[in-house]
Every structure is written in C-alpha cells, then in structure tokens.
C-alpha cells in the first residue's frame, strides 16, 4: 500500500485544476485528458512490472495520480448540469453508483484474467488499452460543448 502512495499525492492539487478546466472548457476535454493520461499510465505500469524496479514505476504512478480527478469530476458535472436543479443530487448519486458498479465489475473481470494468465502485466495492459480506446471514442462521440441528452433542453425534467 505504501508503494502506491505517490499516486495519491497529486489528486488534491489536480482536483482544483480539474474543476477550473471543467468550468472553463466544459467536461469533454478534461474527461478525454483524464482517460488518455490514465490509459497511458496503466499501460506503462503493465510493461514496467516486468522490470521489478520501483524507481521505474514511481513516475508513472504520479502520472496516474494526475489523471484521477479528470476521471470523476467532469462526468459528474456533465450529468448534473443536464438535469433540473431539483434532481442534481439524485443525478450525482447515480453517477457515483455507476462508477462504483463499473469498478466492481472491472475487478471481477480482471480477477478472472489474472487467474487465467497468471500475470498482472496482462491486466494492466488490457485496462490501459481499453482506456485508450474509450479515449478515442470520447474524442469522436462526446458533445464538444459537454451537453447531454436531447438538443432541446426543455425536455429534461
């Protein structure tokens, strides 16, 4: 656990920056940035685990920590801004629940991968490549203005 601590150090500082960037540019670009940085970091961790030298993985853990606020704040902003003020708490709770369910399912699926291949390297590489694929999908399919739902916002209740 102590070895992973450097990944947590940038989070409080980057959370403030992420919030400012999300307010300024909308949720699309910070979300894509977070996915890209996280995907690169996780893929690199996968390759670097074979070297078994912590000094190689340390800077990549810090990079991973930089990505974390960008994975949580912008999507929550996009969802909560797409509903009426009365439903923003509920929308935020749904986003948190969806993120936790996704994390739980990921752990279950990747546990099977570890069991089958007996390799953490494969798990990190699969996860990183998946994040990079989602980054590309986000680049092409997320609304540039970060709006969700129908074009006519009066339909949102």
N, C-alpha and C positions, 0 to 999 in steps of 0.2 A: 504494500500500500504506500509506503513512504517513497518508493521509487517513482510512483505516479504523481506525486505532489506537484512537480513542476508544471504539469498540465493544468493544474487548478489555479496557479498564480496569476495568469493573465485574465482570467474570467471577470473579476470585479472591475478591472480597468477597461476591458474591452466592452463590457456591458454598457457603460456610459457612452462610449464611442459608437457602439452599435445603435443605441437609441437615437443618438443625434443623426447618424447617417440614415436611419429609417425615417425619421421625421423629415429630413431634407430631401431624400431621393425616393421615398416610398419603400415598401417591403421587398420589391422584386430583386433589386441589385444586391442589397445586403444578404438576402437569402441565398442567392446564387454564389456570392463570395464565400459565405459560410460553408456551403456544400462543397465548393471547389477546394478550399483550404483543408477542410476536414477529410475529403476524399484523398487528396494528395498526402496528407499526414498519415492517414491509416494505411494507405498502400505502401508508403515508405517504411512504416513500422513493420509491416509484413516482411518486406525484403531485409530490413536491418536485424530482425530477430535471429537470422541465421548467423550473424557475426558475434552475437552474445557479448557485445561490449556496450555498456550503458552509455558511455560518452558519445556514441553514435546516435543513440535513440533520444537522448536528452533534448537536443534542439527540436527534434520532430515532435516530441511531447509538448513542448512550448507552443509550437505551431498549431497543434491540435487544440490546445487551450485557447488560442486566439480565435479559433473557428466556432467554439461552442455558443457564445451569446448570439451569433448570427444564425444559428440553427433554431433558436427558440423565440427570440423577440420578434423578428419581422413576420413570421407566420401568424403569431398571436395578434399582432397589430392589424394585419390584413383581415383576419376573421372578425375581430371585434369591431373594426371600422365598417364592416359590411352589414352590420345589423343595427337595429334601433338602440338608443341609449338604455332602454329598459331591459334589453336582452344581452348586453355586453358581458355581464358577469357569467351568464349561462354559456355564452359562446366561448369565453375564455376557459371555462371548466371543461367544455367539450374538447377544445384543442389540447388541454393538458391530459385529458383522458386518452385521446387518440395517440398522443406522443408516448404515453406510458404503455399502452397496449402494443404499439409498434415496437418499443424497446423490448418488451417481454417476449413478443413473437420472435424478434431477432435473436435473442438469447437462446430460445428454444431451437430454432432452426440451425443456428451456428454451433450449438452444442452437438447436434447430430453430425455436422460437418467435421467437428473436432474428433468425434468418435470414429467416424468412417476413415478419415485421412490421418489421424493422429498427428496433426500439425496445426499449430497456431498461425504459422505463416500463411497457410491457405485461407484461414478465416479472415485474417486482416486484409489480404489481397482481394478476396471476394467482396468484403464490405467496402473497401476503398474504391474498387472498380464500380460497384453498384452506386455509390455516392457520386462518382464522376458521371455516370450515365444519367442519373437524376439531375445533375447539374446541367447537362446538355438539354435535357427535356425541359427544365425550368427556363433556360435561356430562350428556347423557341416557343414555349407554350404559356408561360406566365404573362399576365397582362402587364405591359410596360408601366402602367400607372398604379399597379398593385391592387386593382379593384377586383372584387369577387362578385359572383352572382350575375344577375341579368344586367344588361345595359341600362335598363330603366330602373333606377334605384327606388322608385316609389313602390315597386313590387316586394321590396324587402320588408318584412314585418319584425 
